[in-house]
Amino acid sequence: MRTKKLAIGIGKAIAVVSILVWSLFPIGFIVMSSLKPGQDIFAVPPKFVFSPTLQHYVQLWNGWGVFFGGLLNSTIITAGATIIAITASTAAGYVYSRYSSRMLNASVMFLIIVRLVPPIVVTLPLFPIINAIGLNDTHIVLMVLYATFFVSLGTVLMRTFIDQIPRELDEAAQIDGAGRMTILRRVIVPLAAPGILAVAVFVVVFAWNEFLFAFIFTGTNAKTAPLVISEMIGSIDGVDWGVLFAASTVQLIPVLLFVIFMNRYLVAGLTAGATKG
């Protein structure tokens, strides 16, 4: 029995280490390569001991000013998409939690099905429409698209969280004269904060890294950081791998710090939303 437990423990440890290596190695490689001299990036055998340099970051600053404009666009679009998605998901989740009808129950399945549709399926038909109404290459079109893409998942998630909030609190607030919007704002939202933060994490990570919608619906004014990085890869002067890795590191750091900071809220929120009683 002791040998069996030891074998299981070793197996779990190996699995955890394998997952960590699989997940962290690409990030570590990119960050390390951004600090290596150009000739050491793809050296054979690989050099793990080297003299760090900020040369590639200086070149990124001097030669790719458009990248930092892309970071600003990404920040604006991500913030706008997150606010829209949270607002819509919370309101819809409240309706699904507190009301019941055949139409509402059937639409939950529709929300899940919509979430499974590949983005490219809706992208091509939307392009001529968005172009016709003059929203092409604007921040608002990406905000709406990103928010719409996650409202279905966010609604289902928020419904699960709001289900945990006793209905008696709604009834007590109604007795005190509160309307539905007041109940939602002053009772539901504070108690469902872990769920709101969980939805925010999903939307931020998706919007910050999304490429397809940005590639099709933007050109210059609303170009995001992932688009600029793709331009570095396709540069006619060849790929400057050091600058590319530096840009990837700069683009990675904000969302990585955000996820690390929000991790405890995300885990606590998902745990609360997954339990009954």
GULUM-998151 format. One record per residue (C-alpha): y, x, z; residue in three letters. Coordinates in steps of 0.25 Angstrom, whole numbers, padded with zeros to 4 digits, always signed. Layout:
YXZAla/...
# end
This chain:
+0000+0000+0000Met/+0010+0011+0004Arg/+0006+0018-0009Thr/+0009+0006-0017Lys/+0023+0004-0010Lys/+0026+0018-0013Leu/+0022+0017-0028Ala/+0031+0004-0029Ile/+0043+0011-0022Gly/+0041+0023-0032Ile/+0040+0013-0044Gly/+0053+0006-0039Lys/+0060+0019-0037Ala/+0056+0024-0051Ile/+0061+0011-0057Ala/+0074+0011-0050Val/+0077+0026-0054Val/+0073+0023-0069Ser/+0082+0011-0070Ile/+0094+0019-0063Leu/+0091+0031-0073Val/+0091+0021-0085Trp/+0104+0014-0081Ser/+0112+0026-0076Leu/+0108+0037-0085Phe/+0116+0032-0097Pro/+0128+0030-0088Ile/+0126+0044-0082Gly/+0125+0050-0096Phe/+0137+0044-0101Ile/+0146+0048-0089Val/+0140+0062-0089Met/+0142+0064-0104Ser/+0157+0060-0103Ser/+0159+0071-0093Leu/+0151+0082-0101Lys/+0157+0091-0111Pro/+0154+0086-0126Gly/+0144+0097-0129Gln/+0136+0093-0116Asp/+0134+0078-0118Ile/+0122+0079-0127Phe/+0117+0093-0123Ala/+0102+0096-0123Val/+0097+0097-0113Pro/+0107+0087-0106Pro/+0117+0094-0097Lys/+0118+0087-0083Phe/+0127+0098-0077Val/+0140+0100-0084Phe/+0155+0102-0082Ser/+0161+0088-0082Pro/+0173+0086-0091Thr/+0183+0075-0094Leu/+0185+0079-0108Gln/+0179+0067-0114His/+0187+0058-0105Tyr/+0200+0065-0110Val/+0196+0063-0124Gln/+0193+0049-0122Leu/+0207+0047-0116Trp/+0214+0055-0127Asn/+0206+0050-0139Gly/+0201+0036-0136Trp/+0213+0029-0130Gly/+0208+0016-0136Val/+0196+0017-0126Phe/+0205+0015-0114Phe/+0211+0003-0122Gly/+0197-0003-0123Gly/+0195-0001-0108Leu/+0207-0009-0106Leu/+0202-0020-0115Asn/+0189-0020-0109Ser/+0195-0022-0095Thr/+0204-0033-0100Ile/+0192-0040-0107Ile/+0182-0038-0096Thr/+0192-0043-0085Ala/+0195-0056-0093Gly/+0181-0059-0097Ala/+0177-0057-0082Thr/+0187-0067-0078Ile/+0184-0077-0088Ile/+0169-0076-0086Ala/+0170-0077-0071Ile/+0180-0089-0071Thr/+0171-0097-0081Ala/+0158-0093-0075Ser/+0162-0097-0061Thr/+0168-0111-0065Ala/+0155-0114-0074Ala/+0146-0109-0063Gly/+0153-0118-0053Tyr/+0151-0130-0063Val/+0136-0127-0065Tyr/+0134-0125-0050Ser/+0141-0137-0045Arg/+0138-0147-0056Tyr/+0125-0152-0063Ser/+0122-0159-0076Ser/+0112-0158-0087Arg/+0123-0152-0096Met/+0127-0141-0086Leu/+0112-0138-0083Asn/+0109-0137-0098Ala/+0122-0128-0100Ser/+0117-0118-0090Val/+0105-0115-0100Met/+0115-0114-0111Phe/+0123-0104-0104Leu/+0111-0095-0102Ile/+0107-0096-0117Ile/+0122-0093-0121Val/+0121-0080-0113Arg/+0108-0076-0120Leu/+0115-0077-0134Val/+0118-0063-0140Pro/+0133-0060-0141Pro/+0132-0057-0156Ile/+0128-0071-0158Val/+0141-0077-0154Val/+0150-0065-0158Thr/+0149-0067-0173Leu/+0153-0082-0173Pro/+0164-0079-0164Leu/+0171-0068-0172Phe/+0177-0077-0182Pro/+0182-0087-0172Ile/+0188-0077-0163Ile/+0195-0070-0175Asn/+0200-0083-0180Ala/+0207-0087-0167Ile/+0213-0073-0165Gly/+0205-0068-0153Leu/+0199-0056-0160Asn/+0202-0043-0153Asp/+0207-0049-0141Thr/+0204-0047-0126His/+0202-0062-0124Ile/+0191-0064-0134Val/+0182-0054-0127Leu/+0185-0059-0113Met/+0181-0073-0118Val/+0168-0068-0125Leu/+0164-0059-0113Tyr/+0167-0070-0103Ala/+0159-0081-0112Thr/+0147-0072-0113Phe/+0146-0071-0098Phe/+0150-0085-0094Val/+0136-0090-0096Ser/+0130-0080-0087Leu/+0141-0080-0077Gly/+0141-0096-0076Thr/+0126-0095-0073Val/+0128-0084-0062Leu/+0140-0091-0056Met/+0132-0104-0055Arg/+0121-0097-0047Thr/+0132-0092-0037Phe/+0139-0105-0036Ile/+0126-0112-0033Asp/+0125-0104-0020Gln/+0138-0109-0015Ile/+0136-0122-0007Pro/+0141-0135-0013Arg/+0146-0139+0001Glu/+0157-0129-0001Leu/+0162-0137-0013Asp/+0161-0150-0006Glu/+0169-0145+0006Ala/+0180-0140-0003Ala/+0180-0153-0011Gln/+0182-0161+0002Ile/+0194-0152+0005Asp/+0199-0156-0008Gly/+0196-0144-0017Ala/+0194-0147-0032Gly/+0183-0140-0040Arg/+0192-0129-0045Met/+0196-0126-0030Thr/+0182-0126-0026Ile/+0178-0116-0037Leu/+0190-0107-0034Arg/+0190-0107-0019Arg/+0175-0110-0015Val/+0166-0106-0027Ile/+0172-0093-0032Val/+0173-0086-0019Pro/+0159-0089-0015Leu/+0154-0086-0029Ala/+0161-0073-0030Ala/+0148-0064-0031Pro/+0144-0072-0043Gly/+0158-0070-0049Ile/+0157-0055-0047Leu/+0143-0055-0053Ala/+0148-0062-0066Val/+0160-0053-0066Ala/+0151-0041-0066Val/+0143-0046-0078Phe/+0155-0049-0086Val/+0162-0036-0083Val/+0151-0028-0087Val/+0148-0036-0100Phe/+0163-0037-0104Ala/+0166-0022-0101Trp/+0154-0017-0110Asn/+0153-0028-0121Glu/+0154-0022-0135Phe/+0150-0033-0145Leu/+0161-0043-0143Phe/+0171-0033-0142Ala/+0167-0026-0155Phe/+0167-0039-0162Ile/+0180-0046-0157Phe/+0189-0034-0154Thr/+0196-0024-0163Gly/+0207-0016-0156Thr/+0215-0024-0146Asn/+0203-0028-0137Ala/+0194-0017-0140Lys/+0185-0014-0128Thr/+0180+0000-0122Ala/+0166-0002-0128Pro/+0172-0004-0142Leu/+0180+0009-0141Val/+0167+0016-0136Ile/+0160+0011-0148Ser/+0171+0017-0157Glu/+0169+0031-0150Met/+0154+0030-0155Ile/+0158+0027-0169Gly/+0170+0036-0170Ser/+0171+0043-0184Ile/+0174+0056-0177Asp/+0160+0056-0170Gly/+0156+0052-0156Val/+0163+0060-0145Asp/+0152+0057-0135Trp/+0160+0063-0123Gly/+0171+0053-0126Val/+0161+0042-0128Leu/+0154+0045-0115Phe/+0168+0046-0108Ala/+0172+0032-0113Ala/+0159+0026-0110Ser/+0161+0031-0095Thr/+0175+0026-0094Val/+0170+0013-0100Gln/+0158+0012-0090Leu/+0165+0016-0077Ile/+0174+0003-0075Pro/+0162-0007-0076Val/+0153+0002-0069Leu/+0162+0003-0057Leu/+0164-0012-0058Phe/+0149-0015-0057Val/+0147-0005-0046Ile/+0158-0012-0038Phe/+0153-0026-0041Met/+0138-0023-0039Asn/+0137-0027-0025Arg/+0144-0040-0028Tyr/+0136-0042-0040Leu/+0123-0040-0033Val/+0127-0049-0021Ala/+0132-0060-0031Gly/+0119-0060-0039Leu/+0111-0060-0027Thr/+0119-0072-0021Ala/+0118-0079-0034Gly/+0103-0077-0035Ala/+0099-0084-0022Thr/+0098-0098-0017Lys/+0102-0103-0003Gly/
# end
